[in-house]
Amino acid sequence: MIAGPLLASLLLCTSRPDRPPVYHSLLAVAGFALAIVWIYVIANEVVSLLKVRCIFHSAGTDLYFDSCSSSTASFSVCPTPSSG
């Protein structure tokens, strides 16, 4: 909570409006890496939700994302638990 405003004030004090700061490329790479992390986390959450939906599904069939497909996303029929 304190690091964000401190870094923002440091950036404001050390940069000039007529040219980018010397660490501009470092900030761009850090922003790109952070975006990749956010996409990875959100994708894992979506896949986890879809897996839970398939595991706890009690009706006959349901569509779910097949995370084992190699190159393209495919939909499969959720297997019904055997009553044997």
N, C-alpha and C positions, 0 to 999 in steps of 0.2 A: 504494500500500500504506500510505503514511503519512497520506494525506489523509483516508481514511475514519475512522480512530480520532480524528484531530484534530477533524474536523467533529462527530463523535458526542460527544466530550467538551465541545466548545464548546456544542452544543445542550443537553447535560445541565446545564452550568453556568449557562446563560442562561435556562432555562425554569423554570416553577414547576408543581407538581402540581395546583394548584387552577384554573388557566386555561391555555388554549393559548397558545403563543408568538405574537408579532406576525407572524412570518414563516411561520405555519402554511399560509396560502393559497399562498405561494410554493413551499413544499415539496410541497403537493398537486399543483400544476401541473407541477412538475419530475417528480414520480413518474408522473403521467399521460403526460407526453411520453416518459419513459423506457420505459413500457409499450408505447407506440405503436412506438418504435424496435425493441424486442425482437420484437414481432409482425411488423413489416416484415422484419427480418433472417431470422427463422425461416421466414416464408412464401417469401422469395426462395431460401433454401437448399432447401426442399422442391421448389419449381418447378425449380431447377437439377438436383436429383437425378433428378426425373422426366424432364427433357429428356435427360440423359446416359443414362438407362435406355433411352429410345427410340432414341437415336442408335446405341448400341452393341448393340442387340438383333439377334441373328443368326437367330432362328427366324422362322416365317412371319408371325404377327401378334401384337400385344400391345396392351393398353389403356394409354393415357397421358392425362394431363390436358392439355386443349387450352387453353393460356393466351391464345389469341387470341379466345376467345368474349367477347362484349360484356357481357352482363348476368348470365348464369347459367353455372355450371361445367358443362362437358360432357366426355364421354369420347369419344375417337376411336380408330380403329384405326391403329396405327403402320404407316407404309408400309414395304413390303419393298423393299430396294435391288434395282434391276434388274441382271440378270446379262448385260447386253448390252454 
